[in-house]
Amino acid sequence: MPNYNFWNERWLNNQIGFHQSAVHESLVEFIDCFKGHKKVLVPLCGKSLDMLFLREHGLHVYGVEFSEVAIIDFIEENNLKMSQRRVGEFTVYSGENIDIYQGDFFLLPSSFFSEITACYDRASMVAFNRDERIKYAHVLCELALDLKTLLAPIFNCGEVETGPPYSVVEQEIRDLYGNFFELTKLKTKSFPLRDALKERGAMFEEEITWFFSR
């Protein structure tokens, strides 16, 4: 099981520098990747405004998040009306074209993924360590059988093992997903190298926006 307690503590203590107060620029730029799709998965969704942006573009959003704090913040900060029910291992918050499943992503049953044809990964891969990323890829490639499209801005600072955020290099993406999806790099954006990453051995810092299709 991933170290969800680490992330829960961050939410409880409001140590959420990873949260963006605006819609991610790559989602805005490449929203047309989701044209023709009706349902989109947003793993480890936090309280991301990206979910509202996806909904505004006609998609039914299925978020998955472990932290109840993040979900409650999302509901209250955006003045949403959402009901609550229990479904298996999950507490599900449901509103207008948004359902957020609170619980462990890896406990989702295969039936959950039925008819979900798109996925937007804002920061899931970089939250998981190497072993968890292998499990995550298995879910997207082999359990989410209806999944056809994935858009993912992915953090990369080279072969640096420690995290989070974990660095996810191009070769790993091709190894884990290349046999199941056609992979396209849409955009690469470089950033000034942060001291914390430099101390971990990083030589550069960038974000690559990937598009997966099959």
Secondary structure, 3 states (H helix, E strand, C coil): CCCHHHHHHHHHCCCCCCCCCCCCHHHHHCHHHHCCCCEEEEECCCCCCHHHHHHHCCCEEEEEECCHHHHHHHHHHCCCCCEEEEECCEEEEEECCEEEEECCHHHCCHHHHCCCCEEECCCHHHHCCHHHHHHHHHHHHHHCCCCCEEEEEEEECCCCCCCCCCCCCHHHHHHHHCCCCEEEEEEEEECCCCHHHHHCCCCCCEEEEEEEEC
